[in-house]
């Protein structure tokens, strides 16, 4: 990659075109009929899964959406899907062991995986509130902060889903 100003601009333009092609489903043809965006398809599937109260499918679709966005941003390589599959398998074994452990009475105050995730999401929401306060005070925000602000609604949805699932488990 060139260190010149024009080289950096060209690289940026190339990345933007690649991102657009990726989000358009791989078609580089501007005259073709617009294909449905894969991201929109995943979001619709996630809404359907939520209505069916299939929380495992919701979580899996949410992960696919995150992966797709990361790929579009260029922050995830080709092997990310394989890594995500491994993470799912590890999570499934943890959930199975947690279910077995929760059926027995345990004496410690350890948190389950969903409770830990809920705690992490609430921490992110607090960070987003802090960023909002900074923005209201007129502070110039960095790109990462703007991206975090954009994820607020998704985080809130996931918090609602986890709280709903936990309430069903506790009943």
GUMI-685536 format. One record per residue (C-alpha): residue in one letter; x, y, z. Coordinates in steps of 0.001 Angstrom, whole numbers, padded with zeros to 6 digits, always signed. Example, Ala and Ser with C-alpha at 12.3 -4.5 7.8 and 13.67 -1.06 7.14 Angstrom:
BEGIN
A+012300-004500+007800/S+013670-001060+007140/
***
This chain:
BEGIN
X+000000+000000+000000/X+001255+003428-000881/X+001968+005967+001812/X+001054+008844-000477/X-002096+010835-000007/X-003557+009673-003327/X-002659+006059-002540/X-004531+006258+000742/X-007557+007778-001003/X-007549+005052-003628/X-007311+002349-000975/X-010209+003911+000898/X-012328+004081-002266/X-011481+000484-003107/X-012515-000643+000381/X-015796+001274+000073/X-016532-000384-003285/X-015718-003817-001853/X-017995-003159+001113/X-020836-002099-001207/X-020361-005196-003379/X-020365-007375-000273/X-023552-005832+001089/X-025236-005996-002337/X-024740-009731-002403/X-021604-009812-004506/X-023040-008285-007664/X-020872-005626-009205/X-023458-004933-011880/X-025081-001578-011257/X-027754-002238-013924/X-028923-005509-012385/X-032138-005713-010451/X-031362-004991-006803/X-030951-008141-004737/X-032236-008290-001218/X-029583-007316+001214/X-028353-010317+003232/X-028312-008146+006346/X-032005-007313+005899/X-032808-010993+005365/X-031049-011928+008603/X-032878-009191+010499/X-036247-010454+009207/X-035343-014020+010170/X-034369-012782+013630/X-037733-011021+014050/X-039523-014225+013048/X-037460-016218+015547/X-038311-013694+018268/X-042012-014090+017536/X-041607-017861+017729/X-039701-017337+021002/X-036824-019385+019610/X-034060-017651+021569/X-031327-019989+020398/X-032095-019067+016788/X-032248-015381+017727/X-028777-015560+019259/X-027377-017425+016267/X-028871-014903+013819/X-027568-012020+015927/X-024071-013527+015710/X-024416-013866+011937/X-025458-010212+011683/X-022442-009144+013744/X-020153-011295+011615/X-021611-009857+008407/X-021124-006296+009655/X-017567-007047+010748/X-016806-008568+007352/X-018261-005540+005601/X-016090-003286+007742/X-013074-005411+006861/X-012278-006284+010465/X-012864-010033+010135/X-010946-012472+007976/X-012116-015486+006035/X-011798-017949+008947/X-014128-015976+011192/X-017104-018198+010431/X-015145-021256+011552/X-014083-019464+014728/X-017693-018450+015365/X-018783-022093+014938/X-016190-023173+017510/X-017409-020489+019906/X-020991-021737+019483/X-019925-025298+020265/X-018083-024168+023389/X-021094-022071+024433/X-023430-025021+023870/X-021336-027239+026127/X-021227-024504+028764/X-025009-024080+028614/X-025462-027843+028956/X-023158-027945+031962/X-024851-024879+033466/X-028262-026484+033058/X-027036-029569+034852/X-025461-027459+037575/X-028570-025307+038013/X-030745-028385+038464/X-028626-029272+041490/X-028586-026888+044405/X-025279-025112+044595/X-023954-023035+047451/X-021977-020231+045676/X-023009-017001+044147/X-021610-017687+040706/X-023459-016192+037779/X-024737-018205+034855/X-023574-017399+031330/X-026782-015502+030440/X-026444-013466+033637/X-022834-012635+032790/X-023874-011605+029279/X-026653-009449+030729/X-024171-007797+033042/X-021791-007076+030150/X-024626-005636+028048/X-025733-003380+030890/X-022141-002160+031198/X-022194-001327+027470/X-025452+000575+027916/X-023847+002617+030711/X-020936+003378+028397/X-023371+004463+025684/X-025107+006791+028157/X-021718+008284+029005/X-020968+008803+025313/X-024355+010476+024854/X-023532+012864+027693/X-020189+013679+026051/X-021929+014311+022743/X-024483+016578+024423/X-021611+018502+026017/X-020270+019173+022526/X-017251+016882+022680/X-016083+015494+019328/X-016598+011721+019339/X-014236+009138+017915/X-015288+006591+015287/X-015474+003747+017835/X-017757+005805+020055/X-020069+006550+017114/X-020176+002857+016253/X-021044+002007+019855/X-023890+004558+019778/X-025229+002884+016631/X-025485-000481+018422/X-027658+000801+021272/X-030975-000523+019937/X-029509-003977+019250/X-028027-004138+022728/X-031359-003147+024265/X-033119-005858+022228/X-030646-008470+023399/X-031048-007335+027024/X-034834-007741+026708/X-034418-011193+025158/X-032045-012395+027866/X-034183-010960+030670/X-037237-012671+029190/X-035397-015976+028914/X-034065-015674+032469/X-037515-014889+033835/X-038849-018065+032211/X-036004-020104+033696/X-036584-018713+037181/X-040308-019468+037158/
***
